[in-house]
Amino acid sequence: MQSNSHNQSILHQKKQELEFLHHFHGLDFELIDLSVIEQFDWTKLSQDDLCLMNERHKWQHEGSLFALRSDWTNAIVRYRKKYQLNAEKIAYTGPVYTLNTEKHQYGLEIFTDNVDKQAKVLTQMVRFIKQSLSIPLSVAVISHNTLLKNLLSEEELADELTRKFIKERNRDALIAKLGTDHPIVELMAHPAAEQAAYVKEHMPHLKRHIEEMSHWESILIKENVSYVYGDMLALPSQSYYKGISIQLYSEDQVEPIASGGQYSSPSNAFGIGLNV
């Protein structure tokens, strides 16, 4: 009985994966399947490659660097550049491996600076999660990955302790490190629900960022995500995120079921991955 249950679980997973690919192929996404082993040239590594390399299982052989795929977006961007792939919308499924985790992901990428088209991809993923997978989405967190770049110097943003204190929302530690008059310390003095209004009033140069976050919040509210809020102090989960970043949570889960955001490739793009 235990063996039969295991078999059914595998069959269900494979069926679900095919349903995802069929569904988005029907919505005019180009399907892509890449090798889980990636080959790199040390002399041509981008900054994003270098940032991701610390999280990869990697080895060298005959002068080349090899690694297990740790991130689909990075792999697709490299593939598009290498083979001059012009597809605007791409769907994929497959595993990713970091030093401590193995995940199976379904994902979507769109290579355009058209925000309406990007938002449509997010909407399509949300509807697939809710309707095809029957998973309710209870929380969505919206952030803007250039906010902190405007509040911190390059040295402060690169400092591991500063990043740690921001992630922990440890205002006392940040006061000791940055001083009471630092803008990020002043921002943290306000409750999370009031921080957007504070930024609009006291940091007018960041008003555009807040308006962009509000726009994406309204999209998810229309899709009936139970609770949507903006996070002014979120750190980018990946180095390549350059604009809006989104995390979607199902009920009673501490890890996001899906996450993504805007990035450059080198032009603007948007991607979102679902952890299965």
Residue frames as qw, qx, qy, qz and C-alpha x, y, z in Angstrom:
[[0.000, 0.884, 0.467, 0.000, 0.00, 0.00, 0.00],
 [0.317, -0.781, 0.096, 0.530, 2.83, 2.36, 0.85],
 [0.392, -0.124, 0.604, 0.683, 4.47, 1.71, -2.53],
 [0.197, 0.611, 0.678, 0.358, 1.20, 2.35, -4.34],
 [0.143, -0.922, -0.267, 0.240, 0.74, 5.63, -2.48],
 [0.371, -0.568, 0.344, 0.649, 4.25, 6.70, -3.49],
 [0.349, 0.193, 0.706, 0.586, 3.53, 5.80, -7.12],
 [0.080, 0.806, 0.573, 0.128, 0.34, 7.82, -7.10],
 [0.256, -0.848, -0.034, 0.464, 2.20, 10.78, -5.67],
 [0.360, -0.303, 0.534, 0.703, 4.76, 10.66, -8.50],
 [0.235, 0.444, 0.736, 0.453, 2.05, 10.30, -11.14],
 [0.054, -0.894, -0.423, 0.137, 0.14, 13.24, -9.65],
 [0.303, -0.708, 0.179, 0.613, 3.25, 15.42, -9.71],
 [0.314, -0.072, 0.659, 0.680, 4.03, 14.57, -13.35],
 [0.134, 0.650, 0.704, 0.251, 0.41, 15.11, -14.39],
 [0.154, -0.895, -0.251, 0.336, 0.36, 18.49, -12.63],
 [0.337, -0.503, 0.380, 0.699, 3.58, 19.51, -14.36],
 [0.252, 0.231, 0.735, 0.586, 2.19, 18.63, -17.78],
 [0.016, 0.811, 0.585, 0.010, -1.01, 20.53, -17.01],
 [0.229, -0.791, 0.012, 0.567, 1.06, 23.62, -16.21],
 [0.277, -0.274, 0.579, 0.716, 2.99, 23.39, -19.48],
 [0.164, 0.463, 0.777, 0.394, -0.14, 22.69, -21.56],
 [0.063, -0.846, -0.464, 0.253, -2.00, 25.53, -19.86],
 [0.143, -0.795, 0.125, 0.576, 0.62, 28.18, -20.57],
 [0.300, -0.038, 0.707, 0.639, 1.46, 26.85, -24.01],
 [0.127, 0.652, 0.719, 0.205, -2.20, 27.53, -24.73],
 [0.100, -0.936, -0.202, 0.270, -1.62, 31.11, -23.55],
 [0.573, 0.784, -0.079, 0.223, 1.16, 31.56, -26.13],
 [0.414, -0.781, 0.462, 0.069, 4.14, 30.96, -23.87],
 [0.636, 0.510, -0.580, 0.003, 7.21, 29.39, -25.45],
 [0.899, -0.430, 0.072, -0.041, 8.18, 26.25, -23.52],
 [0.336, 0.721, -0.572, 0.200, 11.82, 25.77, -22.56],
 [0.934, -0.356, 0.040, 0.018, 13.72, 22.85, -21.02],
 [0.267, 0.805, -0.495, 0.190, 17.39, 23.28, -20.10],
 [0.742, 0.073, -0.598, 0.294, 20.07, 20.98, -18.74],
 [0.610, -0.779, -0.144, -0.014, 20.37, 21.01, -14.97],
 [0.704, -0.342, 0.136, 0.608, 24.17, 21.22, -15.38],
 [0.280, 0.959, 0.047, -0.021, 25.36, 24.65, -16.48],
 [0.774, 0.033, 0.066, 0.629, 28.77, 25.42, -17.97],
 [0.067, -0.985, -0.055, 0.152, 30.48, 28.77, -17.31],
 [0.651, 0.442, -0.127, 0.603, 33.52, 30.61, -18.57],
 [0.506, -0.546, -0.324, 0.584, 35.30, 32.26, -15.63],
 [0.285, -0.109, 0.160, 0.939, 36.29, 35.21, -17.81],
 [0.181, -0.300, -0.476, -0.807, 32.69, 35.93, -18.86],
 [0.268, -0.499, -0.780, 0.264, 30.79, 35.65, -15.58],
 [0.115, -0.694, -0.210, -0.679, 28.29, 38.47, -15.08],
 [0.126, -0.369, 0.522, -0.759, 27.81, 40.16, -11.72],
 [0.796, -0.176, 0.071, -0.574, 24.60, 38.18, -11.24],
 [0.873, 0.157, -0.460, 0.042, 26.47, 34.94, -12.01],
 [0.352, 0.356, -0.614, 0.610, 29.07, 35.84, -9.41],
 [0.420, -0.325, 0.361, -0.767, 26.43, 36.67, -6.78],
 [0.905, -0.064, -0.059, -0.417, 24.66, 33.34, -7.35],
 [0.644, 0.393, -0.646, 0.115, 27.87, 31.30, -7.44],
 [0.092, -0.374, 0.728, -0.567, 28.17, 31.14, -3.64],
 [0.695, -0.015, 0.417, -0.585, 24.85, 29.26, -3.53],
 [0.801, 0.379, -0.333, -0.322, 25.71, 26.74, -6.24],
 [0.848, -0.226, 0.448, 0.167, 27.05, 23.21, -6.22],
 [0.484, 0.829, -0.247, -0.130, 30.02, 23.77, -8.56],
 [0.798, -0.293, 0.410, 0.331, 33.15, 22.06, -9.83],
 [0.232, 0.777, -0.411, -0.416, 35.89, 22.56, -12.41],
 [0.832, 0.057, 0.528, 0.163, 36.89, 20.22, -15.21],
 [0.625, 0.253, 0.413, 0.612, 39.45, 20.75, -17.99],
 [0.228, 0.006, 0.072, 0.971, 39.50, 24.50, -17.49],
 [0.315, -0.442, -0.418, -0.728, 35.71, 24.99, -17.45],
 [0.198, -0.056, 0.636, -0.744, 33.43, 25.73, -14.52],
 [0.405, -0.301, -0.757, -0.415, 30.30, 23.61, -14.08],
 [0.202, -0.045, 0.581, -0.787, 27.41, 24.03, -11.63],
 [0.024, 0.473, 0.881, 0.017, 23.99, 22.60, -10.90],
 [0.086, -0.551, -0.329, -0.762, 21.22, 25.03, -11.85],
 [0.219, -0.304, -0.648, 0.663, 20.35, 27.09, -8.77],
 [0.211, 0.562, 0.255, -0.758, 18.07, 29.64, -10.44],
 [0.551, 0.491, 0.643, 0.205, 15.84, 29.36, -13.51],
 [0.223, 0.952, 0.132, -0.161, 15.71, 33.07, -14.37],
 [0.220, -0.755, 0.507, 0.354, 19.48, 33.39, -14.54],
 [0.528, -0.045, 0.791, 0.308, 19.72, 30.23, -16.66],
 [0.471, 0.689, 0.546, 0.074, 17.06, 31.44, -19.12],
 [0.082, 0.957, -0.097, -0.262, 18.65, 34.90, -19.46],
 [0.327, -0.550, 0.670, 0.377, 22.00, 33.27, -20.27],
 [0.532, 0.235, 0.785, 0.215, 20.34, 30.89, -22.76],
 [0.371, 0.857, 0.344, -0.101, 18.47, 33.70, -24.54],
 [0.032, -0.888, 0.327, 0.320, 21.70, 35.68, -24.90],
 [0.432, -0.350, 0.765, 0.325, 23.74, 32.72, -26.12],
 [0.363, 0.258, 0.837, 0.317, 21.24, 31.51, -28.75],
 [0.112, 0.049, -0.220, -0.968, 19.57, 34.84, -29.60],
 [0.045, -0.464, -0.885, -0.016, 16.17, 33.52, -28.53],
 [0.076, -0.202, -0.117, -0.969, 13.52, 36.16, -29.27],
 [0.380, -0.526, -0.744, -0.159, 10.51, 34.63, -27.50],
 [0.175, -0.568, 0.139, -0.792, 8.78, 37.27, -25.39],
 [0.706, -0.406, 0.269, -0.514, 7.04, 34.84, -23.02],
 [0.467, 0.298, -0.830, 0.065, 8.62, 31.67, -21.64],
 [0.801, -0.417, 0.142, -0.405, 7.25, 28.91, -19.38],
 [0.428, 0.421, -0.783, 0.164, 9.38, 26.24, -17.71],
 [0.836, -0.478, 0.071, -0.259, 9.35, 23.47, -15.12],
 [0.795, 0.275, -0.452, 0.296, 12.20, 21.66, -13.44],
 [0.726, -0.562, -0.251, 0.308, 14.46, 21.40, -10.38],
 [0.200, 0.821, -0.304, 0.440, 16.84, 23.93, -8.89],
 [0.838, -0.287, -0.331, 0.324, 19.57, 23.09, -6.42],
 [0.042, -0.874, 0.312, -0.371, 21.22, 25.38, -3.88],
 [0.230, 0.425, -0.798, 0.361, 23.76, 24.30, -1.28],
 [0.201, -0.048, 0.788, -0.579, 21.04, 23.45, 1.23],
 [0.596, 0.343, 0.442, -0.576, 17.85, 22.91, -0.76],
 [0.106, 0.064, 0.827, 0.548, 16.31, 21.14, -3.72],
 [0.412, 0.455, 0.386, -0.689, 13.11, 22.58, -5.19],
 [0.325, 0.336, 0.757, 0.457, 10.93, 21.80, -8.16],
 [0.093, 0.490, 0.137, -0.856, 9.68, 24.97, -9.81],
 [0.386, 0.637, 0.595, 0.301, 7.08, 26.00, -12.35],
 [0.217, -0.585, -0.064, 0.779, 7.74, 29.45, -13.72],
 [0.439, 0.789, 0.386, 0.191, 6.96, 32.21, -16.19],
 [0.373, -0.410, 0.131, 0.822, 9.18, 34.92, -17.68],
 [0.423, 0.815, 0.378, 0.121, 8.24, 37.83, -19.90],
 [0.529, -0.190, 0.158, 0.812, 10.84, 39.99, -21.62],
 [0.110, 0.706, 0.390, 0.581, 9.26, 43.41, -22.06],
 [0.171, -0.012, -0.383, 0.908, 9.23, 46.77, -20.30],
 [0.421, -0.370, -0.365, -0.743, 5.43, 46.94, -20.71],
 [0.173, -0.170, 0.729, -0.640, 4.15, 46.87, -17.13],
 [0.743, 0.084, 0.106, -0.655, 0.62, 45.88, -18.20],
 [0.797, 0.270, -0.520, -0.149, 2.01, 42.79, -19.94],
 [0.251, 0.296, -0.796, 0.464, 4.13, 41.99, -16.89],
 [0.430, -0.098, 0.506, -0.741, 1.12, 42.34, -14.61],
 [0.824, 0.147, -0.206, -0.507, -0.89, 40.03, -16.88],
 [0.609, 0.259, -0.739, 0.128, 1.73, 37.30, -16.38],
 [0.058, -0.167, 0.723, -0.668, 1.42, 37.71, -12.60],
 [0.650, 0.044, 0.190, -0.734, -2.36, 37.49, -12.89],
 [0.797, 0.223, -0.477, -0.297, -2.12, 34.34, -15.00],
 [0.401, 0.218, -0.818, 0.349, 0.13, 32.67, -12.44],
 [0.290, -0.094, 0.566, -0.766, -2.14, 33.67, -9.54],
 [0.764, 0.112, -0.031, -0.635, -5.18, 32.23, -11.32],
 [0.701, 0.234, -0.671, -0.060, -3.35, 28.99, -12.10],
 [0.144, 0.191, -0.796, 0.555, -2.38, 28.59, -8.43],
 [0.422, 0.028, 0.465, -0.777, -5.91, 29.26, -7.21],
 [0.768, 0.249, -0.033, -0.589, -7.96, 27.55, -9.91],
 [0.765, 0.336, -0.537, -0.116, -5.82, 24.70, -11.28],
 [0.411, 0.215, -0.775, 0.430, -3.94, 23.83, -8.08],
 [0.563, -0.648, -0.438, -0.269, -6.80, 24.80, -5.72],
 [0.567, -0.204, -0.394, 0.694, -4.38, 26.62, -3.42],
 [0.095, -0.947, -0.294, -0.091, -5.79, 29.74, -1.74],
 [0.491, 0.321, -0.200, 0.785, -3.43, 32.71, -1.52],
 [0.406, -0.765, -0.468, 0.177, -3.76, 34.42, 1.83],
 [0.304, -0.833, 0.067, 0.459, -0.90, 36.96, 1.79],
 [0.679, 0.550, 0.118, 0.472, 1.03, 38.91, -0.84],
 [0.427, -0.728, 0.025, 0.536, 4.03, 41.09, 0.00],
 [0.551, 0.755, 0.137, 0.329, 5.06, 43.81, -2.46],
 [0.488, -0.680, 0.100, 0.538, 8.42, 45.53, -2.24],
 [0.513, 0.853, -0.063, 0.075, 10.59, 47.73, -4.43],
 [0.891, -0.167, -0.002, 0.421, 14.19, 46.66, -4.68],
 [0.449, 0.469, -0.044, 0.759, 15.56, 50.14, -5.33],
 [0.400, -0.860, -0.162, -0.272, 14.08, 51.73, -2.19],
 [0.758, -0.579, 0.045, 0.297, 16.95, 50.69, 0.04],
 [0.666, 0.211, 0.170, 0.695, 19.47, 51.78, -2.58],
 [0.058, 0.727, 0.146, 0.668, 18.09, 55.28, -2.12],
 [0.579, -0.779, -0.037, -0.236, 18.18, 55.09, 1.66],
 [0.792, -0.482, 0.253, 0.277, 21.61, 53.51, 2.12],
 [0.139, 0.778, -0.530, -0.308, 25.03, 54.19, 0.68],
 [0.789, 0.339, -0.497, -0.124, 26.68, 51.46, -1.41],
 [0.241, 0.363, -0.790, 0.432, 28.96, 50.63, 1.53],
 [0.468, -0.122, 0.549, -0.682, 26.03, 50.40, 3.96],
 [0.850, 0.197, -0.058, -0.485, 23.99, 48.24, 1.60],
 [0.700, 0.379, -0.604, 0.042, 26.93, 45.88, 1.07],
 [0.082, -0.441, 0.724, -0.525, 27.63, 45.56, 4.80],
 [0.468, -0.159, -0.863, -0.109, 26.49, 42.16, 6.09],
 [0.160, -0.289, -0.701, 0.632, 25.63, 43.40, 9.58],
 [0.271, 0.216, 0.035, -0.937, 23.54, 46.27, 8.25],
 [0.522, 0.006, -0.636, -0.568, 21.64, 43.88, 5.97],
 [0.385, -0.192, -0.878, 0.211, 21.16, 41.47, 8.88],
 [0.001, -0.287, -0.524, 0.802, 19.74, 44.19, 11.14],
 [0.407, 0.155, -0.223, -0.872, 17.38, 45.39, 8.39],
 [0.512, -0.062, -0.796, -0.317, 16.15, 41.85, 7.76],
 [0.356, -0.291, -0.799, 0.387, 15.55, 41.40, 11.49],
 [0.177, -0.797, -0.289, -0.500, 13.95, 44.89, 11.74],
 [0.663, -0.437, -0.338, 0.505, 16.41, 45.53, 14.57],
 [0.120, 0.916, 0.107, 0.366, 16.11, 49.30, 14.92],
 [0.547, -0.814, 0.168, 0.097, 18.21, 49.53, 18.09],
 [0.770, -0.166, 0.379, 0.486, 21.14, 47.81, 16.39],
 [0.478, 0.612, 0.329, 0.537, 20.78, 50.07, 13.35],
 [0.178, -0.974, -0.033, -0.140, 20.77, 53.16, 15.57],
 [0.663, -0.616, 0.307, 0.295, 24.06, 52.01, 17.10],
 [0.690, 0.054, 0.484, 0.536, 25.52, 51.35, 13.65],
 [0.331, 0.538, 0.439, 0.639, 24.04, 54.17, 11.52],
 [0.082, -0.025, -0.241, 0.967, 22.93, 56.84, 14.00],
 [0.204, 0.514, 0.695, -0.460, 19.53, 58.14, 15.07],
 [0.293, 0.648, -0.018, -0.703, 19.25, 60.60, 12.15],
 [0.116, -0.147, 0.842, 0.506, 19.75, 58.02, 9.42],
 [0.530, 0.070, -0.236, -0.811, 16.72, 57.95, 7.05],
 [0.604, -0.069, -0.767, -0.205, 16.21, 54.20, 7.39],
 [0.241, -0.160, -0.752, 0.593, 16.21, 54.50, 11.18],
 [0.278, 0.151, 0.179, -0.931, 13.64, 57.28, 10.96],
 [0.585, 0.025, -0.531, -0.612, 11.49, 55.17, 8.62],
 [0.512, -0.104, -0.847, 0.096, 11.59, 52.20, 10.99],
 [0.047, 0.036, 0.560, -0.826, 10.24, 54.39, 13.80],
 [0.570, 0.107, -0.021, -0.814, 6.82, 54.18, 12.11],
 [0.704, 0.081, 0.670, -0.222, 4.52, 51.12, 12.03],
 [0.357, -0.004, 0.776, 0.520, 4.73, 49.12, 8.82],
 [0.251, 0.679, 0.684, 0.092, 1.22, 50.18, 7.78],
 [0.011, 0.953, 0.145, -0.265, 2.23, 53.86, 7.96],
 [0.541, -0.405, 0.393, 0.624, 5.62, 53.67, 6.27],
 [0.420, 0.438, 0.568, 0.556, 4.37, 54.20, 2.71],
 [0.032, -0.937, -0.314, -0.151, 2.61, 57.42, 3.73],
 [0.483, -0.768, 0.138, 0.397, 5.74, 58.54, 5.58],
 [0.566, -0.060, 0.495, 0.657, 7.92, 57.96, 2.51],
 [0.267, 0.689, 0.513, 0.436, 5.50, 59.91, 0.31],
 [0.193, -0.962, -0.189, -0.034, 5.47, 62.86, 2.68],
 [0.447, -0.817, 0.271, 0.245, 9.10, 63.03, 3.78],
 [0.459, -0.309, 0.664, 0.503, 10.96, 61.43, 0.87],
 [0.581, 0.635, 0.137, -0.490, 9.35, 62.86, -2.27],
 [0.235, 0.587, -0.686, -0.361, 12.16, 61.52, -4.47],
 [0.089, -0.067, 0.994, -0.004, 10.81, 58.02, -3.69],
 [0.557, 0.276, 0.313, -0.718, 7.16, 58.82, -4.46],
 [0.615, 0.373, -0.505, -0.477, 7.33, 57.03, -7.83],
 [0.240, 0.186, -0.945, 0.118, 8.46, 53.82, -6.13],
 [0.278, 0.164, 0.725, -0.609, 5.51, 53.90, -3.73],
 [0.608, 0.390, -0.008, -0.691, 3.08, 54.52, -6.59],
 [0.501, 0.325, -0.755, -0.273, 4.51, 51.54, -8.49],
 [0.043, 0.025, -0.938, 0.342, 4.05, 49.34, -5.42],
 [0.437, 0.278, 0.455, -0.725, 0.46, 50.55, -5.03],
 [0.594, 0.370, -0.390, -0.599, -0.26, 49.68, -8.65],
 [0.435, 0.176, -0.881, -0.058, 0.88, 46.07, -8.19],
 [0.146, 0.080, 0.787, -0.594, -0.96, 45.83, -4.88],
 [0.563, 0.294, 0.138, -0.760, -4.20, 46.79, -6.63],
 [0.566, 0.286, -0.669, -0.387, -3.68, 44.01, -9.20],
 [0.279, 0.036, -0.934, 0.219, -3.44, 41.37, -6.49],
 [0.297, 0.180, 0.551, -0.758, -6.37, 42.81, -4.57],
 [0.623, 0.289, -0.217, -0.693, -8.48, 42.45, -7.73],
 [0.581, 0.182, -0.780, -0.147, -7.43, 38.78, -7.82],
 [0.760, -0.510, -0.122, -0.383, -8.89, 38.36, -4.33],
 [0.585, 0.146, -0.615, 0.508, -5.64, 37.67, -2.51],
 [0.479, -0.690, -0.537, 0.082, -6.77, 37.94, 1.11],
 [0.374, -0.874, -0.016, 0.310, -4.16, 40.34, 2.47],
 [0.669, 0.498, 0.072, 0.547, -1.82, 42.48, 0.35],
 [0.315, -0.925, -0.020, 0.212, 0.70, 44.89, 1.81],
 [0.537, 0.744, -0.244, 0.315, 3.82, 46.79, 0.88],
 [0.793, -0.473, -0.036, 0.383, 7.15, 46.21, 2.59],
 [0.179, 0.971, -0.153, 0.039, 9.37, 49.31, 2.51],
 [0.291, -0.754, 0.589, -0.019, 12.40, 47.50, 3.96],
 [0.964, 0.087, 0.252, -0.009, 12.61, 44.27, 1.99],
 [0.212, -0.609, 0.644, 0.413, 16.01, 43.15, 0.78],
 [0.676, 0.415, -0.415, -0.445, 16.13, 41.63, -2.74],
 [0.897, -0.180, 0.392, -0.091, 15.99, 37.82, -2.65],
 [0.811, 0.224, 0.298, 0.451, 18.13, 37.79, -5.81],
 [0.349, -0.453, 0.138, 0.809, 20.78, 40.27, -6.92],
 [0.190, 0.175, 0.600, 0.757, 19.23, 40.72, -10.37],
 [0.033, -0.772, -0.634, 0.006, 15.90, 42.14, -9.11],
 [0.300, 0.125, 0.055, 0.944, 15.81, 45.83, -10.04],
 [0.304, -0.310, -0.155, -0.887, 12.24, 46.96, -9.41],
 [0.735, -0.282, 0.105, -0.608, 9.03, 45.49, -8.01],
 [0.231, 0.193, -0.947, 0.115, 9.40, 42.24, -6.07],
 [0.717, -0.229, -0.078, -0.653, 6.50, 40.00, -5.06],
 [0.076, 0.141, -0.964, 0.211, 6.06, 37.10, -2.65],
 [0.680, -0.212, -0.281, -0.644, 2.87, 35.03, -2.47],
 [0.089, -0.210, 0.883, -0.411, 1.95, 32.93, 0.55],
 [0.561, -0.321, -0.663, -0.379, -0.66, 30.25, 1.04],
 [0.594, -0.672, -0.027, -0.442, -2.48, 29.92, 4.34],
 [0.781, -0.587, 0.211, -0.033, -0.36, 29.25, 7.47],
 [0.875, 0.229, 0.009, 0.427, 2.90, 29.04, 5.49],
 [0.375, -0.813, 0.098, 0.434, 6.07, 30.88, 6.50],
 [0.363, -0.249, 0.585, 0.681, 7.83, 30.36, 3.16],
 [0.469, 0.470, -0.096, -0.741, 6.38, 31.89, -0.04],
 [0.769, 0.250, 0.588, 0.000, 4.74, 29.47, -2.44],
 [0.606, 0.589, 0.296, 0.445, 5.69, 31.77, -5.31],
 [0.280, -0.781, 0.026, 0.557, 7.99, 34.73, -5.74],
 [0.607, 0.419, 0.374, 0.562, 9.33, 36.94, -8.50],
 [0.120, -0.821, -0.112, 0.547, 9.86, 40.44, -9.73],
 [0.507, 0.862, -0.019, 0.004, 11.22, 42.86, -12.27],
 [0.664, -0.451, 0.357, 0.477, 14.80, 42.57, -13.48],
 [0.322, 0.786, -0.326, -0.415, 17.10, 43.55, -16.36],
 [0.838, -0.037, 0.534, 0.106, 18.20, 41.11, -19.04],
 [0.331, -0.090, -0.278, 0.897, 19.66, 43.65, -20.11],
 [0.279, -0.335, -0.220, -0.873, 16.31, 45.33, -20.88],
 [0.474, -0.196, 0.484, -0.709, 13.39, 45.18, -18.46],
 [0.518, -0.054, -0.814, -0.256, 11.74, 41.84, -17.77],
 [0.586, -0.348, 0.364, -0.635, 9.51, 40.12, -15.21],
 [0.547, 0.082, -0.828, -0.093, 9.46, 36.58, -13.88],
 [0.609, -0.398, 0.375, -0.574, 7.66, 34.57, -11.24],
 [0.423, 0.201, -0.884, -0.013, 8.43, 31.06, -10.02],
 [0.787, -0.362, 0.011, -0.500, 6.15, 28.64, -8.16],
 [0.000, -0.404, 0.888, -0.217, 7.75, 26.21, -5.71],
 [0.794, -0.107, -0.391, -0.453, 5.95, 22.87, -5.98]]
